[in-house]
Amino acid sequence: MKQFLLSLSLLLAIVPSTMGQKTSAATEWKTATSNGYTYRYVTNDPMQTRFYTLKNQLTVILSVNKKEPRIFSFMPTRAGSNTDPRSNTGLAHYLEHMLFKGTDRYGSLDWAKEKPLLDQIDALYERYNQTTDTVQRKAIYREIDQKSGEAAKFAIANEYDKMIANMGAQNSNAFTSYEVTCYLEDIPANAIDRYLTLQAERFRNPVLRIFHTELEAVYEEKNRSLDDDSWKVEETLMAALFPVHNYGQQTTIGTVEHLKNPSLLEIRKYFNNYYVPNNMAIIMAGDLNPDEIIKKIDEKFSYWKPKEVKLYNPAPEAPLTRIQTR
């Protein structure tokens, strides 16, 4: 999130390109097979990047760089704030935060005892969202606060962060933008097996635990944006340039009203709709053997099943015929 521009530049660095460079060598897409896996590549690519599509339609992009014994991993999902429901803006960003909170297999001291409490919290948030009476809303929120406190006793705070740090990872992060949500890690090359095991589990069945606390973190981000002139200028600019497209009609962090009325059911629905193999990619660059890595990724993520994805398809914008002012 905070490293969006840096992350984007790293992604672009491993995709073959000759922009801004003079070259006499011709480039074209080719297909090859190695170790039982077919991949595409670009001739005369100095990065020798391989583009795979696995049987479950997961895209894998691998590039070798032996400069250091480390691997940079970039896992994008083709879904961001553009695909937020108009009634639940900020949802993709919420989900990004929650994907650091664990699953039913890690992040909990006792999942059997934690789950009933989390189910009650889900239901309470739905009641809260559907209630308009101020007094009743306050009473429901007190219940949410109480149940969240009880559930938190079973949660292992920051277990994902601890596990990834114990592997020797650096700069663990994520970001949400209009078109994409991405998860980034910089890991030692010899930790690749543990890393892939953790990531496969991370996206299997994420649990929306410690949501009450994470909500405060997102509130704080929103509050900072309200006081940040550059954010305000960008939002005003996008609204003027895109009166129809979601680029200008809803922000990545969402509205205050929607942030105060989150739906855990909608967040889970969003995950199920967009976090599928045919809508995601695993991109790695560093000290790796593509023949070995692609097999490991295939084995770890074979449980993932593709499904039809309904992507954002906006109506066309009318041409700008005058200077826009606000």
N, C-alpha and C positions, 0 to 999 in steps of 0.2 A: 504494500500500500504506500508506505513512505518512500520506497525505492522504485517507484513505477518507471521513471525515465531510465534509471540505471538498468533495471531488469529488461526493459524493452530493448535497450542497446545490446545487452548480452544475448538476447534471443536473435536479434538481427545479425549479430556477429557470427553465429554458427549456421546461418542460412546462406547458401552460395549467392554471391552477388558481385557484379563488376561495375556497379554504379560508381561514378567518379574516378574510375581507373581506366587507363588505356591498355588494351590487350590485343594481341594479334591472334591468340588462340581461340578457335571456335568453341562454343559451348552448346550442348544439347542434352536433353534428357535421355538417359539410357536405363536399361533394366539388367540386373544381374542376380545370381543366386549363390549363396554361400552358407554352408552348414545347414542346409535345408530351408532357408528363409530367403524369399525373393525381396529385393529392394530396388528403389529407383535412386539414381544419382545423376549429377551433372558433370559432363566431361570437363576436364581441366579445372576442376574445383580444387583450390589449394587446401581447403578444409576437409576434402574427401568425405563429405557428409552423406550419410545413408538415410533414405526415407522409406520406412517400412509401414505396411498396413497389416495388422494381425487378423486372424480369422474372425475375431469379435469386432473388427473394424476400428480398433484402437490404433491411432497413429503414433509411431515411434520414430524419433529423429536422433541420430547418433553421429557425433563427430569426435575424432581422436585428437588429443593435444597432450603430449607427454612432458610438457614443461614442468609441471608439478604433479605429485602423486595425489591429485584431488579430482573430483568430478562435480561439475555444477549441474544441478537438476532443476528443470523448469516444467511445471505441470499446469498447463492452461486448460480452462474449460470455456467453451465458446458460449458464454452467458455472463452478462453483467447487468448493469442497471437498466439497459434498454429492455431487458426481458422481465424486469420487475413488474408485477401487476400494478395498474394505476391506483388500486386501492391499498397497496402495500409497498410503497416505494421504500428503498433502503434495504429491501429483503436480501438481495444478493450479497450485500456488504455484511449484514448480520450473519449470514451463513458462513461467509469467509472466516469470521471470528470463531464461530462455533466448531469449525473443523479442526481446531486445536484442542478440543475438550475431550477427545477420546471416544470410545465405542463401548459396547456391552462387554468387551473383553479386556479393555484397559481404561484406566481413569476412574475406577470405582473400587472401594474397599469391600463392598458387598452389593453386587448388582441385583440380587433377588430382593433385597430390602430397599434399594434405591429406586428401582423401576416403578413400583406403585406410587411413590411420592412424585416422581416426574410425570406420571400419567395424570395425577391430580392437578399438578401445576399446569399442564397442557389445557385441561378442562377449565381451570380457573381463568386462564388468559382468554379463552374463547368467551366465557361469560362476561369478563371484564370488557371485551371489545364490543359486545352486543348490548351492554348496559349504558344508558344515557343519564340516569339519575346520579347526581354527584355524590350523595350520601351512600348509595348502594355501591358505587364504584370504589369509594374509599374503603368500605367494608370488605369488598372482594380483594382489593389490593393488600389489605392487612393479612388476609388469608394466604395470598400469594407469597407475601413476605415470610409468613410463618412456615409454610410448607417448603419454601426455598431454603430456609435455615435448617430445617430437618434433613432435607435432601443433601445439603452441603456437607453434612457430617460424614456422608459416605463417599464423597467425591475426593479424588486425589488431585489437588490443584497442580496444574502445569506439568502433568506427567508426560505429555507428549514432548514438551520442551526439554524435560530432563532426559528422556530417552534419546532424543536426537542429539543433545549436547554430549551425552556419554559416548556417542559414536565418534565424537570429534568434529561434529558439524559446526559451521560458522554461518552467521548472517541468516538464520532461519527467519523467513518472512512470507508475506502474501500481500496481494493488492487486488482491489476491485476497480474496474473502470467501466466505461459504457458497454464495450463489446465483449469483455473477457474478465474472468477471475483467475488469478494465477498463484501458485504455491511454489516457493523457491527454497532450495537448500544447497549448501556447499559442503560436500562430505569428503572424507578421506576415501581414496580408491579401494582400500581394503575393507571398508565398511559397507560395500555395495549390497551384499546379501541381507544384512540386517536392515539396511535402509529400505530395500524393496519390500521386505516382509512387513515393515511398519507402514509403508505407504499403501500397500494393498489392503491392510487392515483398516487404515484410517478412512478410506473411501468405501468400505464395505457396508458399515451400518453406524454412521456417526450418531452419537447421543447428544442431545441438546441440554447438557447439564450446566450448572452454574450460570444459567441464562440471566437470572436476576442481576448478578454482579456484572456480567458482560454488557448488559443493557446500559449500565452507568458509564462504561467506557465509551460506548457509542454515543450516548448523550453528550459526553464531554467533547468528542470529536465534532459533533454538530454545533455545540456552543462555540468552539474555537472558530468554526467556519463562519458563524454569524458575526464574529468580531474581526475577521480577516478580510482586508480590503481586496486582496488579489482574488480570493474565492468569490467575493460578491461581484467583482468585475466580470469574472469568468461566467458566473451564472447569468448575469444580465446580458452579456454578449451572446451566449448560446441561446437564450430565450428569444432574442431579437433575430438571430440568424435562422433559427429553426422553430417557427411557430406551430409546426405539425409534428415533426420528428421528436422522438424521446430525448435526443441530444439536448433539446431546449426545453422540453416539457416536464422532465423529472430529473433530479440530481442523483448522483450515485449514493450519497449519504442519506437521502430521503427527506421528507418533510417532518416538521416537529410533531404534527398530529399523528402521522403514521408511526413514528419512532415511539411515541407514547402508547400506542395501541398495537403492539406486535402480535402476530399470530404464529405460534409454533407449528400449527398444522400447515399453514401456508409455506413456512420455511422448509418443512419436511417435504412438502409437495414439490417445491422448487428443486430441491436436491434430487428427488426421484425423476423429475422431468429432464433435467439438464446434465446431471453428473453421471453420464453413461459413456461407454467406450467410444462410440461413433461420434461423440461430441467433445472428446478430450484428446490430449496428447501427452506423451512423456518425451521430453527433450533433454538430452544429456550431452555435455561436452567435457572432455578431460582425459585422464589417464585410464582408458578403458579399451577392452577388446570387443568390438561390435558383435562378432560371432557368439561370444559368450554371453554378453549382456542381453541381446535380443531373446535368447533362449530363456534366460532367467526372468525377464519381464513377461514373456509369454506364459511361463509356468505360474508366476505369482498372480497375474491378473486375468487368468483364463476363466475365473468364476464370473467375471463381468459379462453381462448380456446386453447386446445392442437393442435399442428400441427407437421408434420414430420420434424425432425431435421437431417440435414446432418452433421454428426460429422467428425472430422479430422481422416483420415484413411491413414497413411503414408506407403510408401513402406518399407520393412524391411531393416535394416542396415546390411551391410556385416560385418562378424566378424573382430575384430581388430587383426591383425597378426603381428604388429610391434609397437614399441613405437612411439607415435605421438609427433612431435616437431613443434614448431612455432617460 
